[in-house]
Amino acid sequence: MKGERVTVREIVKRYGSVTAVEGVSVDVKAGEFLSLLGPSGSGKTTLLMMIAGFELPTAGLIEIGATDVTYVAPNKRNVGMVFQKYALFPHMSVKDNVAFPLRMRKIDRAQIARRVGEALAMVQLDAYGSRMPTQLSGGQQQRVALARALVFEPPVLLMDEPLARSTRNFANSCRSRSRHFSSVLALPSSM
């Protein structure tokens, strides 16, 4: 799938009297990989959460492609998100965690099995499908979260320090593969 352009215009996010994000504008071209850099507390994660729809901006505009998604629900944005804390379902196997977004999209079982297998192979966890998240290392859990975000081939992929626990070779491989079908905004794990 081809990536979509992401446009953020003059985004503001306030929590009461605290301003977390002030007047940020950014354009990410379709298929582009962009890393956001800044000190801790500068609003990078808040910006990603607004683009994903998990936080609503106080002011500003967010477009994906030519569509204004500023106040559109997260499940209607078709955006893949890898959270800093992975957000894996502890009661589901690795395979079921990765299959979740496909099941929510009502994809048929045969296609789910094929795509989950491909996603797990891409993150080098194809032999771990029956394990539970608690049976995995932190780096393996991170890769499950990445596979889940990639399995439905989203036009936009947001990653909040997704490869912090990964080896350099694996991280470079994932960055390269994700660029083939998504516009990617990423927060690197080191500044």
N, C-alpha and C positions, 0 to 999 in steps of 0.2 A: 504494500500500500504506500502510496505517495504521502509524504508529510503535508501538513497544512501550515500556513502562515499563522503566527501568533502575534497579535498587536496589543500592547498595553499602553494606554494613554492617561497620563496624569493620575495614576492610581494613588489613593490615600486610604489608609486604614488607621482608625483611632479606636482605642479601648478607653472609654471615658476621657480623661484628660491626657492620656499617654498616646503619642503618635508613633505607631510602629512602622508605617511606611508613609513617606511624604512625597507626593508628586512624581512618582517613578514612571518613566516611559521607556518602552523597549519594543523593537521589532525583530522577530525571528522569522527568517525566510523559510519557506517550505524545504524540508530536508536538512536544515542547518542544525549544528550542534553548538549550543551556547552555554557557557559556564558563568554563573553569577558569583562574583567574589566580593567579600566584605567581612568586616569583623563580626564576632559573635554579637547578637542583639541588633544587627543592622536591618532586619526585616526580610532577609532572603527567604526563609521558610514561609513566612507570612505571605510573601508575594506568590510563591508556588501554590500555597493553599488557596489563595484567591483565584489563580488561574484555573486550578482544578475544581473550584466551586465549593470547597469546604469552609471557606471564610468569605463573607460578603464585604466588598469594599465600602468605605464611607463615601467615596467619590471616585470618579474616573470611569474608564471604559476598558473592557477586555473583549477582543475579537479572536475567534478561531476561524480561519478561512475568511469568508466575508460575513460571518454571522456574529452578531453581538450576543455574547454569552455572559455578560456582566452579572446578571441575576438569574441565570439558568441553573437548575439543579445539577449536582455533580454527575448523576447517572444519565443525564441527557447530553453531556459534553463529549462523550467518546474519547476521553483522555486517559492514558495509562499513567499511574502514579506509583512510584516506589518511595515509601515512607522511610524516614530516618529510623524508626523503630519497627519496621517490616510489616506490622499489622497482619500477621498470619493468624488463621483460625486454629486455635490449639486443639479443637476436637475433630479436625479434618486431617486426612493424610496429605502428604506432599502432592500427590496426584490430584486430590480433590481441591486443595488450595489453588493449584494452577488452573484447574478446570472451572472454578467458580465464575469468572467473568463470562465464559462461554455458555455456561448453563443459564446465567441471567439473561443472555441474549438468545436463548432457546435454540442453540445450535444442535444439530442432530448428534446422537451418541458416537457414531463412527467417526465423524469429523472431529468431535471433542477428543476422542482417544488418539487420533493421528496428530492433532495440533499440540496436545499436551505432551506426547512423546517427543515431538520435534523441539518444543520449548525446553523440556528437561534435558535433552541432548545438547542443546545450545549452551546451557549453563553447566554442563558436565555433571548432571545429577540424574541421568536416566536410570541408574540402578537404585535410586532412593525413593521411588514413587510410593511405595507402601509404608514408608516410615512416617512417624508423627513429627511435628515440628520440634518437640522437646527432645527427640532423639538425634537432632542435628546440631552441629557447631554453629556459632554465630555467623560465620562466613557462609555456611551452607544455607542457613535460614535466609540470609540476604539474597542468595541466588534464587531461592524459591520465590521470594517477593519480586525479583526481576523477571523471572519466567512468567509469573502471573500477570505482570504489567505488559509483557510483550505478546502473550499468547493470542490476544484478540487483534493484534496488529493495529494499534491505535495510530491515528494520524499525528498525535502529539503525545510525547512521553515526558513526564516530569519526574526528576530524580532528586531526592534530598539526601545527599551523601550516600548513594547507593552502593558504592564500591569500596567503602572505607575498610572493610575487613577482607578484601579480596587481594589476591596476588596481582602484581603489576601486569603480567602477561594476560591473565584472565580479564582484568579490568580493560585493557586495551582492546582485547577481542570483543568484549561486550559493547564497548563504545562504537567500534567499527560496525558491528552487526546491527545495532539499533539505528544507526544513521541510514541504513538502506531503505527504511520505510517510515520513519518518523521525523518530525521536527522535535528536537530534544533540548530541554532546558535542564541543566544540572547544577547542583551545588556540590563542588568538590569537597573532599574530606579534609584537605589540607590547604592552607593559605600561604 
